Amino acid sequence: MTQAGTGTPRERYRAQVRAEIKEHAREQIATAGASALSLNAIAKRMGMSGPALYRYFAGRDELITELVRDAYRSLADTFRAAAGSGADLAGLAHTMRSWALADPQRYFLVFGTPVPGYHAPADVTQIAAETMAVILDACAGPADEGGGSTAFEAHLDGHRQWAGGHPAPPAALHRALSFWTRLHGVLSLELAGHFAGMGFDPALLFAAELDDLTAH
């Protein structure tokens, strides 16, 4: 991929236009959601014809893929940086919440309702797996060695494709899934505004769920 400030003038111009298209797409998604994304509307805002814009993105799905790829890469890089700085599971949870609150529409693009008719390519799934690998690393520990396991953990031991080949023991797989589902549940409800008017602090609910998860 051509980096900013490198390549020929033509390549730099193309990269700048693609970046501008993606920025308009993010604004459109923030207003009407990903399912309403319109390349023709973006072209009109940029003073371009529809066919001219299609020289930069072949269609809606390619543009969505770029946005989804950027979002997953941002989260994976943020998680990896936090883990590299010594963040434990609790630290990763707060990192995830900060990342989500910083740009709710970016969060919903990858964790919200799927866009009808859109299917992400394999490389996007691989980037998402990088994030899960960081969580699995944080969930694994000496306490997982030996001992019994629940029926669900025994099931996970034979159904670990989602873990991307990570060698985590079943108990760590279970802990990672609990972390992922429960905290995303709280985040998704908070960002969608479902706690508005209920009279409690969502940050404290998030912290309480995290305390429960890390107590085991």
N, CA and C of each residue as an Amber inpcrd file, in Angstrom:
protein
   648
   0.8520000  -1.1980000   0.0000000   0.0000000   0.0000000   0.0000000
   0.8800000   1.2370000   0.0000000   0.5180000   2.2260000  -0.8260000
   1.2900000   3.4540000  -0.8890000   1.0960000   4.2590000   0.3860000
   2.1860000   4.6580000   0.9980000   2.1280000   5.4540000   2.2150000
   2.0850000   6.9250000   1.8600000   1.4840000   7.7270000   2.7810000
   1.4220000   9.1660000   2.5820000   2.8230000   9.7100000   2.4080000
   3.0200000  10.5640000   1.3820000   4.3210000  11.1810000   1.1710000
   5.2630000  10.3360000   0.3450000   4.8390000   9.1580000  -0.1120000
   5.6810000   8.3120000  -0.9340000   4.9530000   8.0040000  -2.2290000
   5.6800000   7.4130000  -3.1850000   5.0810000   7.0720000  -4.4590000
   5.0970000   8.2470000  -5.4140000   4.5370000   8.0260000  -6.5860000
   4.4810000   9.0640000  -7.6050000   3.3930000  10.0750000  -7.2540000
   3.4190000  11.2640000  -7.8750000   2.3380000  12.2260000  -7.6300000
   0.9600000  11.6300000  -7.9050000   0.8520000  10.8190000  -8.9370000
  -0.4350000  10.1900000  -9.2610000  -0.8820000   9.2530000  -8.1380000
   0.0770000   8.4850000  -7.5980000  -0.2460000   7.5630000  -6.5070000
  -0.6290000   8.3200000  -5.2430000   0.0690000   9.4150000  -4.9790000
  -0.2590000  10.2080000  -3.7930000  -1.6440000  10.8380000  -3.9400000
  -1.9630000  11.3180000  -5.1150000  -3.2850000  11.9030000  -5.3450000
  -4.3720000  10.8530000  -5.1630000  -4.1350000   9.6600000  -5.6980000
  -5.1260000   8.5920000  -5.5690000  -5.3460000   8.2410000  -4.1000000
  -4.2480000   8.1620000  -3.3330000  -4.3630000   7.8480000  -1.9080000
  -5.1390000   8.9340000  -1.1690000  -4.9070000  10.2020000  -1.5370000
  -5.6150000  11.3070000  -0.8950000  -7.1030000  11.2620000  -1.1980000
  -7.4550000  10.9620000  -2.4460000  -8.8760000  10.9020000  -2.8150000
  -9.5520000   9.7340000  -2.1040000  -8.8900000   8.5890000  -2.0580000
  -9.4650000   7.4360000  -1.3610000  -9.6830000   7.7600000   0.1180000
  -8.7250000   8.4480000   0.7280000  -8.8680000   8.8220000   2.1390000
 -10.0450000   9.7750000   2.3290000 -10.2360000  10.7040000   1.3870000
 -11.3530000  11.6430000   1.4840000 -12.6870000  10.9110000   1.3120000
 -12.7310000   9.9590000   0.3930000 -13.9450000   9.1740000   0.1910000
 -14.2880000   8.4270000   1.4750000 -13.2870000   7.8180000   2.1010000
 -13.5420000   7.0710000   3.3410000 -14.0260000   7.9940000   4.4470000
 -13.5050000   9.2080000   4.5130000 -13.9430000  10.1400000   5.5430000
 -15.4000000  10.5310000   5.3240000 -15.7910000  10.7850000   4.0890000
 -17.1940000  11.0860000   3.7990000 -18.0770000   9.8750000   4.1180000
 -17.5610000   8.6830000   3.8440000 -18.3290000   7.4650000   4.1450000
 -18.5520000   7.3350000   5.6400000 -17.5390000   7.6280000   6.4450000
 -17.6910000   7.5590000   7.8970000 -18.7410000   8.5530000   8.3760000
 -18.7230000   9.7520000   7.8040000 -19.7140000  10.7620000   8.1930000
 -21.1190000  10.2980000   7.8140000 -21.2500000   9.6970000   6.6400000
 -22.5540000   9.2100000   6.1920000 -23.0490000   8.0820000   7.0920000
 -22.1480000   7.1800000   7.4730000 -22.5120000   6.0780000   8.3570000
 -22.9320000   6.6040000   9.7210000 -22.2440000   7.6280000  10.2020000
 -22.5850000   8.2030000  11.5010000 -23.9810000   8.8090000  11.4870000
 -24.4220000   9.2650000  10.3260000 -25.7350000   9.9040000  10.2080000
 -26.8540000   8.9030000   9.9600000 -26.6010000   7.9390000   9.0450000
 -27.6850000   7.0610000   8.6100000 -27.4010000   5.5750000   8.7520000
 -26.1920000   5.2040000   9.1990000 -25.8620000   3.7920000   9.3420000
 -25.2150000   3.2190000   8.0920000 -24.5020000   2.1240000   8.2620000
 -23.7470000   1.5280000   7.1600000 -24.6390000   1.0130000   6.0470000
 -25.8410000   0.5450000   6.3870000 -26.7180000  -0.0170000   5.3610000
 -27.1890000   1.0430000   4.3730000 -27.1010000   2.3190000   4.7520000
 -27.5400000   3.4110000   3.8810000 -26.3830000   4.0420000   3.1070000
 -25.2140000   3.4530000   3.1800000 -24.0370000   4.0150000   2.5180000
 -24.2780000   4.1300000   1.0120000 -24.0370000   5.3090000   0.4550000
 -24.2790000   5.5610000  -0.9630000 -23.0530000   6.2030000  -1.5970000
 -22.4450000   5.4910000  -2.5420000 -21.2880000   6.0520000  -3.2300000
 -21.6820000   7.2450000  -4.0790000 -22.8740000   7.2190000  -4.6560000
 -23.3160000   8.3540000  -5.4750000 -23.4740000   9.6080000  -4.6240000
 -23.9720000   9.4450000  -3.3940000 -24.1180000  10.6050000  -2.5120000
 -22.7500000  11.1590000  -2.1260000 -21.7950000  10.2760000  -1.9090000
 -20.4340000  10.7160000  -1.5860000 -19.8310000  11.4540000  -2.7690000
 -20.0180000  10.9060000  -3.9730000 -19.4950000  11.5450000  -5.1760000
 -20.0570000  12.9530000  -5.3330000 -21.3510000  13.1000000  -5.0550000
 -21.9930000  14.4170000  -5.1850000 -21.3840000  15.4130000  -4.2080000
 -21.1350000  14.9690000  -2.9760000 -20.5340000  15.8620000  -1.9720000
 -19.1370000  16.2870000  -2.3850000 -18.4350000  15.4090000  -3.0910000
 -17.0560000  15.7000000  -3.4930000 -16.9800000  16.3980000  -4.8380000
 -18.1390000  16.6400000  -5.4650000 -18.1410000  17.3000000  -6.7640000
 -17.6680000  16.3970000  -7.8810000 -17.8700000  15.1000000  -7.7090000
 -17.4560000  14.1210000  -8.7080000 -18.6970000  13.4470000  -9.2850000
 -18.5180000  12.8140000 -10.4330000 -19.5910000  11.9890000 -10.9720000
 -19.5020000  10.6090000 -10.3290000 -20.6260000   9.8890000 -10.3300000
 -20.6130000   8.5330000  -9.7930000 -19.5600000   7.6590000 -10.4540000
 -19.5110000   7.6240000 -11.7970000 -18.5050000   6.7930000 -12.4740000
 -17.0720000   7.1700000 -12.1070000 -16.8230000   8.4670000 -11.8590000
 -15.4700000   8.8940000 -11.4800000 -15.0800000   8.3150000 -10.1320000
 -16.0310000   8.3100000  -9.1930000 -15.7230000   7.7630000  -7.8690000
 -15.4430000   6.2600000  -7.9330000 -16.1210000   5.5730000  -8.8350000
 -15.9280000   4.1240000  -8.9500000 -14.5330000   3.7710000  -9.4770000
 -13.7810000   4.7640000  -9.9050000 -12.3800000   4.4880000 -10.2590000
 -11.5220000   4.2960000  -9.0120000 -12.0390000   4.7400000  -7.8600000
 -11.2920000   4.6310000  -6.6060000 -11.7820000   3.4690000  -5.7400000
 -13.0580000   3.1780000  -5.8090000 -13.6240000   2.0200000  -5.1220000
 -14.5910000   1.3440000  -6.0860000 -14.4360000   0.0490000  -6.2630000
 -15.2330000  -0.6670000  -7.2580000 -16.7110000  -0.7170000  -6.9120000
 -17.0480000  -0.5520000  -5.6500000 -18.4410000  -0.6070000  -5.2410000
 -18.5810000  -0.4060000  -3.7530000 -19.8220000  -0.4620000  -3.2810000
 -20.1160000  -0.2640000  -1.8650000 -19.3560000  -1.2450000  -0.9920000
 -19.3330000  -2.5250000  -1.3900000 -18.7080000  -3.5460000  -0.5470000
 -17.2190000  -3.3100000  -0.3760000 -16.5520000  -2.8560000  -1.4290000
 -15.1120000  -2.5810000  -1.2990000 -14.8730000  -1.4320000  -0.3320000
 -15.7270000  -0.4180000  -0.3950000 -15.5840000   0.7190000   0.5190000
 -15.8550000   0.2870000   1.9540000 -16.9070000  -0.4960000   2.1660000
 -17.2020000  -0.9820000   3.5170000 -16.0410000  -1.8270000   4.0340000
 -15.4860000  -2.6710000   3.1630000 -14.3580000  -3.5100000   3.5750000
 -13.1860000  -2.6600000   4.0510000 -12.9050000  -1.5700000   3.3340000
 -11.8120000  -0.6890000   3.7450000 -12.0840000  -0.0880000   5.1140000
 -13.3330000   0.3310000   5.3460000 -13.6820000   0.9300000   6.6320000
 -13.6260000  -0.0990000   7.7560000 -14.1260000  -1.3020000   7.4840000
 -14.0940000  -2.3680000   8.4870000 -12.6530000  -2.7770000   8.7770000
 -11.8540000  -2.8780000   7.7230000 -10.4460000  -3.2400000   7.9000000
  -9.7290000  -2.1950000   8.7510000  -9.9820000  -0.9160000   8.4720000
  -9.3660000   0.1600000   9.2620000  -9.7820000   0.0660000  10.7260000
 -11.0620000  -0.2260000  10.9680000 -11.5580000  -0.2940000  12.3420000
 -10.9320000  -1.4580000  13.0980000 -10.9310000  -2.6330000  12.4880000
 -10.3290000  -3.7900000  13.1470000  -8.8320000  -3.5910000  13.3680000
  -8.1480000  -2.9910000  12.3880000  -6.7180000  -2.7570000  12.5410000
  -6.4700000  -1.7890000  13.6880000  -7.3010000  -0.7630000  13.7940000
  -7.1570000   0.1940000  14.8890000  -7.3100000  -0.4980000  16.2350000
  -8.3330000  -1.3560000  16.3750000  -8.5500000  -2.0450000  17.6520000
  -7.4210000  -3.0270000  17.9360000  -6.9960000  -3.7870000  16.9280000
  -5.9200000  -4.7540000  17.1320000  -4.6340000  -4.0530000  17.5540000
  -4.3110000  -2.9500000  16.8960000  -3.0960000  -2.2060000  17.2390000
  -3.2060000  -1.6040000  18.6380000  -4.4030000  -1.1250000  18.9890000
  -4.6150000  -0.5400000  20.3160000  -4.4630000  -1.6020000  21.3950000
  -5.0300000  -2.7860000  21.1590000  -4.9020000  -3.8850000  22.1120000
  -3.4490000  -4.3190000  22.2540000  -2.7670000  -4.4530000  21.1240000
  -1.3890000  -4.9150000  21.1750000  -0.5030000  -3.9160000  21.9190000
  -0.7590000  -2.6270000  21.6980000   0.0190000  -1.6030000  22.4070000
  -0.2430000  -1.6600000  23.9060000  -1.5130000  -1.8650000  24.2840000
  -1.8510000  -1.9490000  25.7060000  -1.1920000  -3.1640000  26.3410000
  -1.2620000  -4.3040000  25.6580000  -0.6390000  -5.5170000  26.1950000
   0.8710000  -5.3490000  26.2930000   1.4520000  -4.6770000  25.3030000
   2.8900000  -4.4370000  25.3320000   3.3150000  -3.5340000  26.4740000
   2.3780000  -2.7300000  26.9560000   2.6650000  -1.8410000  28.0920000
   2.3320000  -2.4980000  29.4220000   1.9650000  -3.7850000  29.3740000
   1.7310000  -4.5280000  30.6020000   0.2800000  -4.6370000  31.0360000
  -0.6620000  -4.2610000  30.1680000  -2.0730000  -4.3300000  30.5490000
  -2.5160000  -5.7670000  30.7850000  -3.2170000  -6.0050000  31.8980000
  -3.8030000  -7.3230000  32.1540000  -5.2070000  -7.3370000  31.5610000
  -6.0150000  -8.3440000  31.9210000  -7.3490000  -8.4510000  31.3480000
  -8.1940000  -7.2180000  31.6750000  -8.0910000  -6.7210000  32.9000000
  -8.8400000  -5.5180000  33.2770000  -8.3810000  -4.3130000  32.4610000
  -7.0820000  -4.2280000  32.2650000  -6.5480000  -3.1270000  31.4610000
  -7.0330000  -3.1860000  30.0310000  -7.0990000  -4.3860000  29.4720000
  -7.6080000  -4.5400000  28.1100000  -9.0830000  -4.1530000  28.0280000
  -9.8440000  -4.4810000  29.0710000 -11.2680000  -4.1210000  29.0880000
 -11.4370000  -2.6100000  29.0390000 -10.6830000  -1.8970000  29.8440000
 -10.7940000  -0.4400000  29.8500000 -10.2730000   0.1530000  28.5400000
  -9.2780000  -0.4930000  27.9590000  -8.7950000  -0.0710000  26.6440000
  -9.8910000  -0.2110000  25.6040000 -10.6150000  -1.3400000  25.6590000
 -11.6990000  -1.5760000  24.7120000 -12.8010000  -0.5300000  24.8730000
 -13.1570000  -0.2240000  26.1180000 -14.2250000   0.7580000  26.3460000
 -13.7970000   2.1430000  25.8610000 -12.5680000   2.5200000  26.1300000
 -12.0840000   3.8360000  25.6750000 -12.0940000   3.9200000  24.1530000
 -11.6740000   2.8320000  23.5110000 -11.6580000   2.7940000  22.0440000
 -13.0810000   2.9280000  21.5000000 -14.0270000   2.2510000  22.1150000
 -15.4160000   2.2910000  21.6540000 -16.0270000   3.6750000  21.8550000
 -15.8120000   4.2600000  23.0180000 -16.3940000   5.5700000  23.3170000
 -15.7980000   6.6740000  22.4450000 -14.5550000   6.4890000  22.0150000
 -13.9010000   7.5080000  21.1920000 -14.5710000   7.6620000  19.8330000
 -15.1800000   6.5730000  19.3240000 -15.8220000   6.6130000  18.0080000
 -16.8950000   5.5300000  17.9500000 -18.0910000   5.8070000  18.4840000
 -19.1370000   4.7900000  18.5390000 -19.5170000   4.2050000  17.1830000
 -19.5260000   5.0180000  16.1300000 -19.9170000   4.4890000  14.8250000
 -18.8760000   3.5130000  14.2830000 -17.6120000   3.7620000  14.5720000
 -16.5730000   2.8020000  14.1990000 -16.8000000   1.4880000  14.9390000
 -17.1680000   1.5840000  16.2130000 -17.4650000   0.3900000  17.0040000
 -18.6280000  -0.3880000  16.3920000 -19.7120000   0.3150000  16.0750000
 -20.8890000  -0.3630000  15.5350000 -20.6340000  -0.9370000  14.1440000
 -19.6970000  -0.3530000  13.4200000 -19.3880000  -0.8710000  12.0910000
 -18.8900000  -2.3060000  12.1590000 -18.1510000  -2.6360000  13.2270000
 -17.6090000  -3.9920000  13.3370000 -18.3450000  -4.8660000  14.3480000
 -19.0570000  -4.2570000  15.3150000 -19.7300000  -5.0400000  16.3400000
 -21.2410000  -4.8190000  16.3780000 -21.7500000  -4.0150000  15.4650000
 -23.1780000  -3.7550000  15.4250000 -23.9140000  -4.7160000  14.5050000
 -25.1120000  -4.3270000  14.1090000 -25.9240000  -5.1520000  13.2140000
 -25.2140000  -5.3240000  11.8720000 -25.0740000  -6.5480000  11.3650000
 -24.4030000  -6.7650000  10.0750000 -25.0850000  -5.9890000   8.9420000
 -24.2770000  -5.5060000   8.0100000 -24.8170000  -4.8030000   6.8530000
 -25.4500000  -5.8280000   5.9140000 -26.7230000  -5.6790000   5.5640000
 -27.3830000  -6.6640000   4.6980000 -26.6320000  -6.8880000   3.3890000
 -26.3800000  -8.1460000   3.0740000 -25.7390000  -8.4880000   1.8140000
 -24.2310000  -8.3500000   1.7950000 -23.6430000  -7.9050000   2.9170000
 -22.1870000  -7.7110000   2.9360000 -21.5080000  -8.8390000   3.6820000
 -20.3990000  -9.3440000   3.1260000 -19.6060000 -10.3830000   3.7660000
 -18.1470000  -9.9580000   3.7340000 -17.5390000  -9.8680000   4.9030000
 -16.1420000  -9.4300000   4.9880000 -15.2070000 -10.4980000   4.4490000
 -14.1330000 -10.1020000   3.7550000 -13.1660000 -11.0750000   3.2450000
 -12.3420000 -11.6870000   4.3680000 -11.6170000 -12.7570000   4.0230000
 -10.8800000 -13.5250000   5.0280000  -9.8340000 -12.6990000   5.7560000
  -9.1850000 -11.7590000   5.0740000  -8.1180000 -11.0100000   5.7410000
  -8.6600000 -10.1330000   6.8550000  -9.9120000  -9.6780000   6.7310000
 -10.5260000  -8.8910000   7.7980000 -10.7570000  -9.7740000   9.0230000
 -11.2120000 -10.9980000   8.7800000 -11.4050000 -11.9460000   9.8750000
 -10.0940000 -12.2240000  10.5930000  -9.0120000 -12.2700000   9.8380000
  -7.7010000 -12.5250000  10.4310000  -7.2770000 -11.3810000  11.3440000
  -7.5640000 -10.1400000  10.9500000  -7.2330000  -8.9980000  11.8100000
  -8.0330000  -9.0740000  13.1060000  -9.3170000  -9.4600000  12.9970000
 -10.1400000  -9.6050000  14.1920000  -9.5540000 -10.6730000  15.1100000
  -9.0000000 -11.7290000  14.5230000  -8.4040000 -12.8060000  15.3160000
  -7.1860000 -12.3230000  16.0950000  -6.5040000 -11.3000000  15.6000000
  -5.3520000 -10.7510000  16.3290000  -5.8000000 -10.1840000  17.6760000
  -6.9590000  -9.5280000  17.6670000  -7.4900000  -8.9660000  18.9090000
  -7.8330000 -10.0770000  19.8900000  -8.4820000 -11.1310000  19.3990000
  -8.8360000 -12.2400000  20.2760000  -7.5940000 -12.9280000  20.8270000
  -6.5280000 -12.9910000  20.0380000  -5.2920000 -13.6150000  20.5140000
  -4.7260000 -12.8770000  21.7170000  -4.8150000 -11.5440000  21.7120000
  -4.3410000 -10.7580000  22.8540000  -5.1790000 -11.0760000  24.0910000
  -6.4920000 -11.1980000  23.8960000  -7.3760000 -11.5240000  25.0190000
  -7.0720000 -12.9180000  25.5510000  -6.8730000 -13.8700000  24.6560000
  -6.5680000 -15.2410000  25.0770000  -5.2530000 -15.3020000  25.8440000
  -4.2640000 -14.5420000  25.4080000  -2.9910000 -14.4870000  26.1420000
  -3.2250000 -14.0060000  27.5690000  -4.0980000 -12.9950000  27.7120000
  -4.3610000 -12.4270000  29.0390000  -5.1980000 -13.3620000  29.8980000
  -5.9920000 -14.2310000  29.2520000  -6.8790000 -15.1330000  29.9960000
  -6.1920000 -16.4090000  30.4510000  -5.1490000 -16.8230000  29.7560000
  -4.4650000 -18.0700000  30.1000000  -3.6220000 -17.8720000  31.3520000
  -3.5080000 -18.9380000  32.1450000  -2.7020000 -18.8600000  33.3580000
  -2.4570000 -20.2250000  33.9520000  -1.5580000 -20.3160000  34.9440000
  -1.2350000 -21.6010000  35.5830000  -2.4480000 -22.3090000  36.1680000
  -3.4510000 -21.5350000  36.6080000  -4.6220000 -22.1470000  37.2410000
  -5.4240000 -22.9830000  36.2560000  -5.1660000 -22.7990000  34.9560000
  -5.9110000 -23.5410000  33.9450000  -5.3360000 -24.9270000  33.6880000
  -4.1510000 -25.1770000  34.2080000  -3.5160000 -26.4620000  33.9500000
  -4.1180000 -27.5370000  34.8470000  -4.5510000 -28.5920000  34.2450000
  -5.1220000 -29.7020000  35.0090000  -6.4930000 -29.3520000  35.5370000
  -7.0320000 -30.1930000  36.4090000  -8.3380000 -29.9340000  36.9830000
  -9.4540000 -30.2830000  36.0240000 -10.6690000 -30.2050000  36.5200000
 -11.8210000 -30.5400000  35.7110000 -12.2340000 -29.3860000  34.8280000
 -13.2540000 -29.6240000  34.0360000 -13.7680000 -28.5820000  33.1740000
 -15.2730000 -28.7310000  33.0810000 -15.9330000 -27.6520000  32.7300000
 -17.3730000 -27.6810000  32.5730000 -17.7240000 -28.3340000  31.2380000
 -19.0020000 -28.6310000  31.0660000 -19.4440000 -29.2240000  29.8030000
 -19.1800000 -28.2750000  28.6460000 -19.3720000 -26.9780000  28.8960000
 -19.1310000 -26.0210000  27.8210000 -17.6490000 -25.9470000  27.4750000
 -16.7830000 -26.0180000  28.4790000 -15.3460000 -25.9870000  28.2150000
 -14.9050000 -27.2120000  27.4170000 -15.5010000 -28.3610000  27.7250000
 -15.1930000 -29.5670000  26.9500000 -15.6470000 -29.3780000  25.5020000
 -16.7770000 -28.7310000  25.3320000 -17.2740000 -28.4390000  23.9850000
 -16.3140000 -27.5020000  23.2610000 -15.8650000 -26.4430000  23.9490000
 -14.9550000 -25.4820000  23.3320000 -13.6470000 -26.1220000  22.9070000
 -13.2010000 -27.1160000  23.6650000 -11.9290000 -27.7560000  23.3380000
 -11.9630000 -28.4010000  21.9580000 -13.1560000 -28.7860000  21.5210000
 -13.2840000 -29.3740000  20.1930000 -13.8440000 -28.4180000  19.1670000
 -14.1090000 -27.1680000  19.5720000 -14.6640000 -26.1710000  18.6610000
 -13.9330000 -24.8460000  18.8880000 -12.6570000 -24.8270000  18.5510000
 -11.8260000 -23.6680000  18.8350000 -11.3730000 -22.9440000  17.5710000
 -12.1000000 -23.1380000  16.4570000 -11.7030000 -22.4490000  15.2250000
 -11.6750000 -20.9300000  15.4060000 -12.6200000 -20.4070000  16.1920000
 -12.7020000 -18.9650000  16.4320000 -11.4660000 -18.4190000  17.1270000
 -10.7060000 -19.3100000  17.7910000  -9.5140000 -18.8780000  18.5340000
  -8.2920000 -18.7610000  17.6390000  -8.4480000 -19.0640000  16.3500000
  -7.3480000 -18.8590000  15.4100000  -6.1170000 -19.6890000  15.6670000
  -6.2940000 -20.8930000  16.1980000  -5.1430000 -21.7530000  16.4510000
  -4.4200000 -21.4670000  17.7500000  -4.9460000 -20.5800000  18.5860000
  -4.3110000 -20.2740000  19.8790000  -4.3620000 -21.5260000  20.7660000
  -3.2510000 -21.8590000  21.4340000  -3.2100000 -23.0910000  22.2340000
  -3.8110000 -22.9790000  23.6250000  -4.5770000 -21.9480000  23.8840000
  -5.1530000 -21.7430000  25.2220000  -5.9570000 -22.9620000  25.6610000
  -5.8550000 -23.3390000  26.9400000  -6.6600000 -24.4590000  27.4520000
  -8.1340000 -24.0810000  27.4980000  -9.0210000 -25.0730000  27.6110000
 -10.4660000 -24.8040000  27.5680000 -10.9450000 -23.7570000  28.5580000
 -10.4070000 -23.7610000  29.7780000 -10.8570000 -22.7780000  30.7650000
 -10.5440000 -21.3510000  30.3110000  -9.3990000 -21.1660000  29.6640000
  -9.0370000 -19.8370000  29.1620000  -9.9160000 -19.4510000  27.9820000
 -10.2650000 -20.4290000  27.1400000 -11.1880000 -20.1490000  26.0370000
 -12.5230000 -19.6570000  26.5830000 -13.0170000 -20.3380000  27.6270000
 -14.2870000 -19.9600000  28.2480000 -14.1940000 -18.5540000  28.8370000
 -13.0990000 -18.2740000  29.5240000 -12.9330000 -16.9560000  30.1450000
 -12.8880000 -15.8610000  29.0760000 -12.1890000 -16.1220000  27.9790000
 -12.0860000 -15.1290000  26.9100000 -13.4440000 -14.8560000  26.2740000
 -14.2180000 -15.9100000  26.0410000 -15.5480000 -15.7160000  25.4670000
 -16.4600000 -14.9540000  26.4120000 -16.3750000 -15.2580000  27.7070000
 -17.1900000 -14.5410000  28.6900000 -16.8140000 -13.0630000  28.7140000
 -15.5280000 -12.8020000  28.6930000 -15.0200000 -11.4260000  28.6460000
 -15.5830000 -10.7060000  27.4260000 -15.4550000 -11.3350000  26.2720000
 -15.8270000 -10.7230000  25.0040000 -17.3300000 -10.4420000  24.9360000
 -18.1390000 -11.4440000  25.3150000 -19.5860000 -11.3020000  25.1520000
 -20.2030000 -10.3910000  26.2020000 -19.8070000 -10.5400000  27.4580000
 -20.4350000  -9.7410000  28.5070000 -20.0650000  -8.2670000  28.4130000
 -18.8010000  -7.9840000  28.1550000 -18.3990000  -6.5800000  28.0930000
 -18.8920000  -5.9190000  26.8200000 -18.9330000  -6.6600000  25.7260000
 -19.5060000  -6.0820000  24.5050000 -21.0070000  -5.8580000  24.6780000
 -21.6560000  -6.7320000  25.4480000 -23.0720000  -6.5280000  25.7040000
 -23.3300000  -5.2070000  26.4020000 -22.5470000  -4.9220000  27.4280000
 -22.6990000  -3.6560000  28.1570000 -22.3570000  -2.4780000  27.2450000
 -21.2480000  -2.5890000  26.5130000 -20.8300000  -1.4980000  25.6360000
 -21.8580000  -1.2050000  24.5570000 -22.3700000  -2.2530000  23.9310000
 -23.3300000  -2.0670000  22.8430000 -24.5900000  -1.3670000  23.3360000
 -25.0940000  -1.7680000  24.5000000 -26.2810000  -1.1250000  25.0600000
 -26.0060000   0.3270000  25.4450000 -24.8240000   0.5610000  26.0130000
 -24.4690000   1.9360000  26.4060000 -24.3690000   2.8380000  25.1800000
 -23.6320000   2.3950000  24.1660000 -23.4090000   3.2370000  22.9960000
 -24.6830000   3.4580000  22.1890000 -25.5960000   2.4970000  22.2460000
 -26.8700000   2.6490000  21.5350000 -27.8620000   3.5090000  22.3040000
 -27.4890000   3.9370000  23.5170000 -28.3350000   4.8330000  24.2910000
 -29.4100000   4.1510000  25.1090000 -29.3150000   2.8230000  25.2750000
 -30.3770000   2.1070000  25.9860000 -30.3520000   2.3320000  27.4990000
 -29.2510000   2.8760000  28.0200000 -29.2010000   3.1630000  29.4490000
 -29.6530000   4.5840000  29.7630000 -29.8760000   5.3760000  28.7210000
 -30.2740000   6.7780000  28.9390000 -31.5840000   6.8300000  29.7330000
 -31.6040000   7.6390000  30.7550000 -32.8060000   7.8030000  31.5560000
 -32.9950000   6.7450000  32.6290000 -32.0840000   5.7540000  32.7140000
 -32.2450000   4.7080000  33.7150000 -31.6570000   5.1140000  35.0650000
 -30.8790000   6.1930000  35.0790000 -30.4370000   6.7600000  36.3430000
 -29.1990000   6.1500000  36.9660000 -28.4470000   5.3270000  36.2280000
 -27.2100000   4.8010000  36.7910000 -26.0620000   5.0900000  35.8360000
 -24.8560000   4.9390000  36.3480000 -23.6460000   5.2300000  35.5750000
 -23.2120000   3.9660000  34.8250000 -23.2480000   3.9450000  33.4790000
 -22.8350000   2.7660000  32.7230000 -21.3870000   2.3590000  32.9880000
 -20.5430000   3.3350000  33.3090000 -19.1490000   3.0120000  33.5940000
 -19.0430000   2.1180000  34.8260000 -19.9170000   2.3450000  35.8110000
 -19.8930000   1.5190000  37.0140000 -20.4440000   0.1210000  36.7350000
 -21.4280000   0.0180000  35.8540000 -21.9290000  -1.3020000  35.4460000
 -20.8290000  -2.0770000  34.7260000 -20.1340000  -1.4050000  33.8270000
 -19.0200000  -2.0310000  33.1150000 -17.9660000  -2.5220000  34.0950000
 -17.6360000  -1.6770000  35.0890000 -16.6330000  -2.0480000  36.0850000
 -17.1010000  -3.2260000  36.9320000 -18.3970000  -3.2690000  37.2590000
 -18.9330000  -4.3670000  38.0630000 -18.8720000  -5.6890000  37.2910000
 -19.2170000  -5.6490000  36.0240000 -19.1140000  -6.8460000  35.1900000
 -17.6670000  -7.3080000  35.0930000 -16.7670000  -6.3540000  34.9450000
 -15.3500000  -6.6900000  34.8500000 -14.8470000  -7.2990000  36.1520000
 -15.2660000  -6.7510000  37.2850000 -14.8680000  -7.3010000  38.5890000
 -15.3200000  -8.7540000  38.7160000 -16.5440000  -9.0140000  38.2630000
 -17.0760000 -10.3700000  38.3400000 -16.2800000 -11.3100000  37.4480000
 -15.9380000 -10.8400000  36.2540000 -15.1990000 -11.6800000  35.3130000
 -13.7930000 -11.9960000  35.8110000 -13.1450000 -11.0250000  36.4080000
 -11.7500000 -11.2270000  36.8410000 -11.6400000 -11.8470000  38.2140000
 -12.7750000 -12.0460000  38.8860000 -12.7390000 -12.6610000  40.2330000
 -12.6070000 -14.1600000  40.1620000 -12.8390000 -14.7440000  38.9870000
 -12.8350000 -16.1940000  38.8530000 -11.5240000 -16.6840000  38.2660000
